Amino acid sequence: MAAKLAKPSAERSSIMRAVKSRNTRPEKVVRSFLHARGCRFRLCDTGLPGKPDIVLRARRSVVFVHGCFWHGHDCKRGARVPKTNRAYWSEKIARNVARDALNIVSLKKLGWRVAIVWECQTQDAVTLDRVLKIVIARQRP
Ligand SMILES: [Zn+2]
């Protein structure tokens, strides 16, 4: 039988919350990147599934800037699970991944184009260009 998952310490929880906070450096990088390419967007909550980080209404496109750890990216950073309470974090991240997938499906059904930028992809412009191409290229209606 599986052992009951221990809750992380208060200290660890607050570190993780800080990691998750909005308006992070990767988000800012993506915003200035889009802005420099003539994309106009809003940041506030629009009631869309998953609360996308950036909403380009005129292009009917949204961008999620995902932290590699929180959203389970298949990269070095994403694989780094805290040493204590591994099971707890793994389960939490698995839930995030499942929720992300559902949100993307819902958004697409509503006619939105969805781009995902991983935190580790915000380091270089070539990668950002490739990832955001579908948003930047989309013609305004
Ligand atoms: Zn990553």
Residues whose N, C-alpha, C, O or C-beta is under 5 A from the ligand:
A	BS01	ZN	C68 H73 C75 G78 W118 C120
